[in-house]
Amino acid sequence: MASGCEACFLKRYAERKPDSWLARLWRWHTGWCPGWRAYQRKLTETKRQDTPS
């Protein structure tokens, strides 16, 4: 399942302009968004698989 978080307009904008009100909205949104949590878990799992033991 591909995550929309990778291509999200708010995420990209917040990365470019971290002091904007949209960036604050993005950070607030990530505090409760189940899609963002799933995206973060996927990134963690991918990082673990890429790291040699």
LINFENBEL-V450967 format. One record per pair of residues at least 24 apart in sequence whose ideal C-beta (glycine too) atoms are under 7 Angstrom apart, sorted by sequence separation. I is the first residue (numbers start at 1). GAP is how many residues later the second one is. If there is no record, write none. Layout:
i=(I & I)
gap=(GAP & GAP)
//
This chain:
i=(5 & 4 & 5 & 3 & 5 & 3 & 3 & 3)
gap=(30 & 31 & 31 & 32 & 34 & 35 & 36 & 39)
//
